[in-house]
Every structure is written in C-alpha cells, then in structure tokens.
Amino acid sequence: MIILAATPIGNLGDASARLRKALDEAQVVAAEDTRVTQRLLAGLGIANRPRLIALHEHNERARAADLVELARDADVLVLSDAGMPTVSDPGFPLVAAAVAAGVEVTVIPGPSAVLTALAVSGLPTDRFAFEGFLPRKAGDRGRRLAELAGDRRTLVFFEGPSRLAVSLAAMAEAFGPDRPAAVCRELTKLHEEVRRGGLAELAEWAEQGVRGEICVVVGGAAEQQADEGGALERVLGLAASGTRLKDAATLVAAETGLGRRDLYEAALAARTAPKAPATPSTH
C-alpha cells in the first residue's frame, strides 16, 4: 500500500496522532529529502528508524515503478518536506503508477499551506484554484497571468521571497492594481504574518524584502458588463503581443461572457480589413 502522509508546514504541534503512529510503525519511507525526514523523526521523538528512500522531482518518475512493486508487499509511507505530497511536491507519478498497477493508495490528511492561506486570507473561499509557482521567465509569467485575469475564483500561488515583489507587480499589471490579495508568510510558525491589500500596494511593500515560506492569495475577477468594443481591442492587443488569435478570443470570452466565435470572427475581420488611406498633407 502507498500511504500519502501530510506533515507539519511549520509547527510540529500540528502532527496528527495518525502521522505519529505511522512514523512509529513505518518500515519504508519515501521522502522528498531524507535529511528533513530524519529531523522530523527526531523532533517528534520517534525512535523508529525506517528505511529511507529519496523521492524527489529529479528521480520520482524513474523510481515510481520500483516503489510500486515494493508497496505490493509492504506499506510505503510517502512524505514531502512539508504539507501534502503531490500538491506542488513529489508524489503524483508514484500515485499514478500505483493506480495503474492496482496497488492501493490511501492518505493520512493533515496540514496544507494552500488551505491554511486560503482560510486566513479574508478572501472568498467558496470557489478557488491552486496555481502553484508562476513561471520564472517574464514572458511565460505574463501569458499565464493573462489567462487567469478573468477567472472569478480566488487564486492561490506559492512564491519564493526573492521573486515575490516581481510576481506581485506582474499580477498588478495583469489583474489590476487594486485587485484584493493577501501575502501569507511563515504560516503556523513563530513569525507568521498575513499582509492584506491591493496588488500594487503589496508589490511596493514586498520591494523592501520579505523572508520565509510564502503563499499569495488573490481575489477573483469581478463580474463586469460586457463591452464589445473594448473586448475586441483586448483580443487584438493579445494577438499583437504574440498570443494566437483563437486563444486570445477564448481568453477574452471567458473574461467578458461574450461569445468566443463572435470575438474571433470580429478580430479576424478587423485584422484583414483594408486600412484607410492616409490623408494627404496640405504642406
């Protein structure tokens, strides 16, 4: 059996009784970082010393098949450094391989940075989407944010301290400077902090330097009255910046509620329409 176990995201007091029991009885542990797991065992006072197998982003696809075979005869406890395995952490290829091979997969639930940040953000929680880390390259990051600009769900991101200000500034440009957001830092730890405000305000604050593990929660797009002329201009603008015309029409249709086909055909007509001749000079 494969057992996915959530570990504390900062405060060891959040370790559940089930997690402690599983660690105390485990024979095999597949760990994102075996050193972190050793510290966890020591911090929780677990005397058991299971066999530790490294399972990280660089080897998990190659190692999945062997771990699945091992799990046919013995339980394999899967741990990430913090939170739930598979959620922006190693584990998904292993789970997929186990499911395909008919090996049972179960979960010991527990701490989650995504849900903790969402709950404390003060932003709507009825509909949300987790987007993980934004792309590092500015062009890729801009395209990802453009795709999300019209999403009405609350969005949750992970971000590193060195990239926070840049990412918040990019969000402010794509979503609007006043879009409400919350930067949640060092959740459950001694220096936990939640900073709330508009995206531009938060980007300016982050330029001073921010430390620790960070989640960014951003409010969804507000429902707006469809402006056909403005929507067409946005489609053409996205296309001019390199987005395929069909993709631009699809994105703007999602943002405005207008028909994707109508937007695409209008944009196509606008691009192919002959330009008016320039007015001759009188000088």
C-alpha positions in Angstrom: 0.0 0.0 0.0 1.1 3.6 -0.7 0.3 5.9 2.2 0.5 9.7 1.5 1.0 11.5 4.7 0.7 15.2 5.3 3.5 16.6 7.6 3.5 19.9 9.5 4.1 23.1 7.4 6.0 24.7 10.3 4.6 23.9 13.7 5.4 20.3 14.9 2.4 20.5 17.2 0.3 20.1 14.1 1.5 16.5 13.6 -1.6 14.3 13.9 -1.8 11.2 16.1 -2.2 9.1 12.9 1.0 10.6 11.5 3.0 9.9 14.6 1.7 6.3 14.7 2.5 5.8 11.0 6.1 7.1 11.5 6.5 4.9 14.6 5.5 1.8 12.7 6.9 2.5 9.2 9.3 0.1 7.6 9.8 2.1 4.4 9.5 5.9 3.9 9.8 7.5 0.5 10.9 11.1 1.4 11.4 14.2 -0.6 14.5 14.9 1.5 15.7 12.2 3.8 17.5 14.7 6.0 14.3 16.6 6.6 12.5 13.4 7.5 15.3 12.5 9.9 14.8 15.9 11.6 11.0 15.3 11.7 11.5 11.9 13.4 13.8 13.5 16.0 11.6 16.5 16.5 8.6 14.3 17.2 10.6 12.0 19.5 10.1 8.9 17.1 12.6 6.2 18.0 11.8 4.1 14.9 14.4 4.3 12.1 12.7 3.1 8.9 14.4 2.5 5.6 14.5 6.0 3.9 14.3 6.2 0.1 14.8 9.6 -1.6 11.8 10.5 -3.8 12.2 14.0 -5.3 11.4 15.8 -8.5 14.6 14.6 -10.2 14.1 10.9 -9.7 10.4 10.2 -8.9 9.4 9.1 -12.4 12.4 6.7 -12.6 11.8 5.4 -9.1 8.0 5.0 -9.2 7.8 1.5 -10.7 10.2 0.1 -8.1 8.3 1.7 -5.2 5.0 0.4 -6.6 6.4 -3.2 -6.6 7.8 -2.7 -3.1 4.3 -1.5 -2.0 2.7 -4.8 -3.1 4.4 -6.5 -0.1 5.0 -3.7 2.4 3.4 -0.3 3.2 5.4 2.6 1.7 4.9 5.9 3.6 5.3 8.9 1.3 6.4 12.3 2.8 7.2 15.7 1.3 9.2 18.2 3.3 6.0 19.9 4.4 2.3 19.6 3.8 0.6 17.1 1.5 2.7 15.0 -1.0 1.7 15.5 -4.7 0.5 19.2 -4.1 3.3 21.1 -5.8 5.5 18.4 -4.2 6.7 14.9 -5.3 4.3 12.0 -5.3 2.0 12.3 -8.3 3.9 10.0 -10.7 4.1 7.4 -7.9 0.3 7.6 -7.3 -0.4 7.4 -11.0 1.8 4.3 -11.3 0.2 2.7 -8.3 -3.3 3.3 -9.5 -2.4 1.8 -13.0 -0.8 -1.2 -11.3 -3.8 -1.8 -9.0 -1.8 -1.0 -5.8 -3.9 0.6 -3.1 -3.3 4.3 -2.3 -4.5 5.9 0.9 -4.0 9.2 2.7 -3.2 10.5 6.2 -4.6 14.0 5.9 -3.2 17.0 7.7 -1.6 20.4 7.3 -1.9 22.2 3.9 -0.3 25.5 3.2 -2.9 26.1 0.4 -5.9 25.7 2.6 -4.4 27.4 5.5 -3.5 30.5 3.4 -7.0 30.5 1.8 -8.7 30.3 5.2 -6.8 33.1 6.7 -6.7 35.4 3.7 -10.1 37.0 4.2 -11.0 36.4 0.6 -13.9 34.2 -0.7 -13.4 30.5 -0.2 -16.4 29.1 -1.9 -14.6 28.7 -5.3 -10.8 28.7 -5.6 -8.0 27.4 -7.7 -4.4 26.5 -6.8 -1.8 27.7 -9.4 1.4 26.7 -7.7 4.5 28.6 -8.7 4.4 31.1 -11.6 6.9 30.7 -14.4 10.3 32.3 -13.8 10.6 33.8 -17.3 8.8 37.2 -17.6 7.1 36.3 -20.9 5.8 32.9 -19.7 4.7 34.5 -16.4 2.8 37.3 -18.3 1.0 34.8 -20.5 0.0 32.6 -17.5 -1.4 35.7 -15.7 -3.2 36.9 -18.8 -5.0 33.5 -18.9 -6.1 33.9 -15.3 -7.1 37.6 -15.4 -10.8 36.9 -15.9 -11.0 33.9 -13.5 -13.7 34.7 -10.9 -12.3 32.1 -8.4 -9.9 33.0 -5.6 -6.4 32.1 -6.8 -3.7 30.6 -4.5 0.0 30.8 -5.5 3.3 29.7 -4.0 6.2 32.1 -4.3 9.8 32.4 -3.1 10.9 35.5 -1.2 13.4 36.7 -3.8 10.7 36.7 -6.5 7.7 37.9 -4.5 7.9 41.6 -5.5 8.3 40.9 -9.2 5.4 38.4 -9.2 3.1 40.8 -7.3 4.0 43.6 -9.7 3.2 41.3 -12.7 -0.1 40.4 -11.0 -1.0 44.0 -10.5 -0.3 44.7 -14.2 -2.4 41.7 -15.4 -5.2 41.8 -12.8 -5.3 45.5 -12.0 -3.5 47.4 -9.2 -6.5 47.3 -6.8 -7.3 43.6 -7.0 -7.5 42.4 -3.4 -4.9 39.9 -2.2 -3.1 38.6 0.8 0.5 37.6 1.3 0.7 34.8 3.9 4.2 34.3 5.3 5.6 31.7 7.6 2.2 30.1 8.3 1.9 28.3 11.7 5.5 29.4 12.6 6.7 31.9 15.3 6.8 34.8 12.8 3.6 34.2 11.0 2.3 37.2 9.1 -0.6 37.9 6.8 -0.4 41.2 4.8 -3.6 42.2 3.0 -4.2 44.9 0.4 -4.3 45.7 -3.3 -1.8 44.0 -5.5 0.1 47.2 -6.3 0.3 48.1 -2.6 1.6 44.7 -1.7 4.1 44.8 -4.5 5.5 48.1 -3.2 5.7 46.6 0.4 7.4 43.4 -0.9 10.2 45.5 -2.5 11.6 46.1 1.0 12.4 42.4 1.2 10.3 39.5 2.6 11.6 36.3 4.2 10.2 32.8 4.7 7.8 30.4 3.1 5.1 32.4 1.2 1.6 31.9 -0.2 -0.2 34.6 -2.2 -4.0 34.6 -2.3 -5.7 36.8 -4.9 -9.3 37.6 -5.2 -11.2 36.6 -8.3 -12.1 38.9 -11.1 -15.3 41.0 -10.6 -18.2 40.4 -12.9 -18.3 43.2 -15.5 -20.7 44.4 -18.1 -19.6 43.2 -21.5 -18.1 45.9 -23.6 -17.9 44.6 -27.2 -15.6 47.3 -28.5 -13.2 47.0 -25.5 -13.3 43.2 -25.7 -12.3 43.3 -29.4 -9.5 45.7 -28.7 -8.2 43.3 -26.0 -8.3 40.4 -28.3 -6.3 42.3 -30.9 -3.9 43.5 -28.2 -3.2 40.0 -27.0 -2.7 38.8 -30.6 -0.3 41.6 -31.2 1.7 40.5 -28.2 2.1 37.0 -29.6 -1.0 35.1 -28.4 -2.7 33.1 -31.1 -5.9 34.8 -32.2 -8.1 31.8 -31.3 -6.5 31.6 -27.9 -6.9 35.4 -27.4 -10.6 35.2 -28.3 -11.1 32.2 -25.9 -9.4 34.2 -23.1 -11.4 37.4 -23.6 -14.7 35.4 -24.0 -14.0 33.9 -20.5 -13.4 37.3 -19.1 -16.4 39.0 -20.5 -19.0 36.4 -21.2 -19.1 37.3 -24.9 -19.2 34.6 -27.5 -15.8 33.2 -28.4 -16.7 32.6 -32.0 -18.1 36.1 -32.4 -15.0 37.7 -30.9 -12.7 35.6 -33.1 -14.6 36.4 -36.3 -14.7 40.1 -35.4 -11.0 40.2 -34.7 -10.2 38.3 -37.9 -12.3 40.8 -39.8 -10.6 43.7 -38.1 -7.1 42.3 -38.9 -7.9 41.6 -42.6 -9.9 44.8 -43.3 -8.0 47.2 -45.6 -6.6 50.3 -43.9 -7.9 53.7 -44.7 -5.6 55.7 -47.0 -3.6 58.4 -45.2 -4.8 62.0 -45.6 -2.6 63.8 -48.0 -0.5 66.6 -46.5 -1.5 70.2 -47.4 2.1 71.4 -47.0 
